[in-house]
Each structure stands twice: as C-alpha cells, then as structure tokens.
C-alpha cells in the first residue's frame, strides 16, 4: 500500500530490530513497525497503514528476513496474536519471546529464542502492561533527551507532538494515534535491556571459550614423546608415567 518508508537498504554487516504494533486493519488505529539499527539506533525503515493481520504478519516476516533476519518484536495484544501466529506458521526463527508472568520485570528473562520456552514460561511477542508501559515510555523520553536516536520519519514526529500525559497515563491526545510512538518506544526498551544483556552474555561466553582454548593442560604433548608426563625434580627430569601403571 506504499506505506513502507525506507531510508537505508539492508547492510549485511549490521544487526537490526523490527518492532511492530498490530491493529485490526478496519478501525481508527493503524498497524505500524519500525526497523532500527541496533548499534547506532538509527531509524532505517517504517510502516504505518491498514492491512489484515495475516498480510501484516507476512510483511513482518518478509522485511525482517530481508534485514539480516532481524529480531522481530510484535506486541501480543488481543489482535496481535493473529500476526504472531502467521510469523510462527512461517517458522521465522528470530522471533522475540518474553516471560509470561510479569509479576516483576526481569530483563534477564527477555530472551529471543524458543529454547526451553516451557520451562522458562515465555511466550512470543512483547506484552504492554501497566508495569511495562511506564518503563517503555520512560526509555523513550530518556533516549530523546540524551539525543541518542536518529529519526527520519515525519509521521513519527507528528505523533510525538500529540503524545501527552493524560493523568498518569502517557497516550495520544483524543482523536490522534500513538501506534508509531509505542512501537518505537518498545523497540528502544528492548534494545537497551534484552539485546544489551544478551550481547554481554555472548561476550562472556566468548571469553570463557577463549580461555578454555588457550589452556592446553597437562595432557597436550609436544615434540618429545610423553613430554607432558615429565616433571623437573631437583633440577633433574623425572617421568611420572608410573602413576598410571
């Protein structure tokens, strides 16, 4: 429907995140998604329009695949499950999962794979609740205040101008929409929590593997036969092979 705006084509040296908000396609709200460069937080693509949940799910899988199998985050509100199911049916591997029971927000549980999902009590998509919504909005405000993001979309800027606090709840003014704002805020929060922690975990794993690889141990032999079983005692070399006899 010509509503996908792209500012940067896929760069296969970069990682991306696709964050989406789903609507029914026949109401006053819109389905929307953003594609963000994980490293620079630059907005590279955006969609805002009305289409069926099935078509929107297909669009999300297609564009996420095109952008280097980007991490796909879909808000799992009531109608959002229809789009998520389409992503699952097409077996998209890099779909975001989060903890099912949000008694508290534990960013270490915001995982993006299906490994042990039953044991970890995680479900596909992102849930905006009374607990997570204030955190998401606060992260949006923080990133703009610190000037850490790059936004190209006039549609998003227009929504931000009418995004206000109505009492204690942040939402669009009456008669306006906040689909782009909330999907964008959701992407920023996930990038700052789940992706950062996952990246730190990967680095720790790499360091652990490197230390294992560099630690050859006593069983690695050199050019001399059974050299690993030779120990210097009182400045004389003595074989310790008798220990295994």
N, C-alpha and C positions, 0 to 999 in steps of 0.2 A: 504493500500500500504506500510505498515511497516514504515511509516514516522512519526508516533506519538511516540515521545520520552517522557518517564515518569520517573521522578526522585523520586517522592513521591506519594504514593497512596492517595486517599481521606481520610482526617482526619475529622471526623464528628463533631469535636469541633472547627473547623476553618471556616473562610469565604474566598471565592475565587472570583477572577475576571477572565473572559475569554475575551481576546481582539483579534479580528480577522481582517485580511485583505484578500479581496476576489479577485481572478483572474478568467479569463475565463476558465482556465484549458488547453488551447491549444496554449498559446503564450509563450513568453520567461520569463514571470514573474510567480510567484507562489502564491497559496493560503497559508496563514500562520495564526497560532494563538499561543498565549501563555496563560498559566494558572499561575496566581500569587497568592501567599498567601497575603491577604490584610494586615495583621498585620505586618509580617516580611519582606515583599517584596521579598520573596524567589521564584525563578522560580521552579515550580513543574512539569510542562509538556510543550510540544511544538510540533507544527506540521509545516512542510513545504513540500508541494507537489502539484501535479496537479490532480484535480478531478473536476467533473461537479459541478456547483453551487448548484444543488439540493442535491447531495450527501454531499457536504461540509456543507450545511445548516443542514442536518440530523446529520452529525458528530458533529457539534457545539452543537445542542440540546442534543444529547446523552451524550457527555462528560461534558457539563455544568450541566446536571441533576445529573450525577454521582458525580460531585464535589459539592455536597450540594446545588444544584440549584444556581450555581454561577451567579453573574451578568454578562450577556452576552453582549459584546460591539462589534458591527460589523460596519466597515467603510461602509457608504452608498454611495460609488461611483456608477457609472453607473451600473456595473455588480453586485455590492454588494447588490442591491435591490433584486436580484433573490434569494440570500441566506437568506436575511432578511425575504422575503415573506414565505420561507419554515419554518422559525422559527415561524412566525405568524400563519401559517396554522396549525402547530403542537401545537399552543396555549402555547408556552413557556412563563411563567409569568414574569420571571425576566430579561426581555429584556430592554436594555438601550435606553432611549429616550432623545433627546436634542432639544433645541429651534430651530425653523425653520428659522427664520430671524436673521442671525448673523450680525446685524449692529454693535454690540459690543459683547464681550464675558462676560456674566454674569453667574458665576459659580452657583449661586443660582437657575438658571433655568435648570441645568443639572440634571434632575430627571430621575429615573429609573422605573417609573410605568406609567400606561395608564390613571390614574385618571385625569379627566378634560383636556385631551390632546388637545381637540379642542380649549378650552378657553385659554390654555397656549401656543398654537401654537407650539407644539412639534411633532417631527417625530422620528420614530425608527432609531437607529443607530447613528453613530458618523460621522460628516462631516469634512473632512480635507480641509480647505480653505486657502487662503492667509493670513487670520487673525489667524486661529488656528494652522497652521503648524509651524510657528516660536515659538509659545508658547509650543507646544508639544516637539519640538527639544530642546528648552532651558531647559525644565524639564528633559529630558533625560540626557543632559550634567550635570545638577546640581546633579542628583542622583548618577551618576558615580563619579563625582568629590568629593562628600561628602562620597563616599563609603557606600551608604545606601542600595545597592541592592546585591543580590546573584545570579550569573548567572552560569549555568552548561553547557550550550549549546555551542559546538564548532562552530556550524553553525551560531549562532548569533554573536559570537566573530569574525568569518571570515567576516561577513557583516559589522561589526563595523569598521574593519580595512580599508575598502574601502568606508566608508561613509564620504563624504567630502563636503566642501562648493564650489559650482560651481557658482561663482559670489556671489550673496546674498542668493542663494537657497541651502539648505542642501539636498544632494541626493547621491545616489551611483555613483561611477565612471563609465564611459562608459564601457558597457559590463558586468556589475555586477548588482546585485539586492539589494533592501533595504526593501523587504517585511517583514522580521523578525524584522528589526530595527524599522520601522514605527509602526508596530502593538505593539511592546514592548513599544515604547515611548508613544503611545496613551494610553496604559493601565496605565502607570505611571502617566500621566497627570490626567486621570480620577480618579484614586485612590487618588491623592493628592488634588483634587478640589471637585468633586461631592461627593465621598464617605466620605471624611473628614467632609464636611459641613452637609451631611445627618446624620452622626454619632453624630455631635454636636447637630443637631436638635432633634434627638431621645433622647439624654441625657437631653435636656431642657424639652422635653415632660414628661420624667420620673420624673424629679424633680417637675414639675408642678402637676402631678398626685399624687405624694407622699405628697406634701403639702396639696392638697385637701383631701386626705385620712386621714391625721393627724389632720386636722381642723374639729372637730366634730360639732362645732357651738352650738347655744343655744337650738336647738331642740332635742338634744340627751339626753335621760333620763337616770338616774342612778337607783339604787335600790329603792330609795324613789319615790313614785308616784308624778308626776308633779314637780319633783325637779328642772327641768330646768326653771320653771316659778317662782322660789323663789329667791328673792334678799335680801341681808342683808342691812337694812337701820337703821342707828343709833344703830348699834350692835344688832338689832332685825330683825328676818326674816319676810319678808312680801311677800305674794303671789301676783303675778301680773296677775292672771287669769282674773281679771275684765277687762283687756284691750281687751279681745276677746269676751266679753259678749255684 
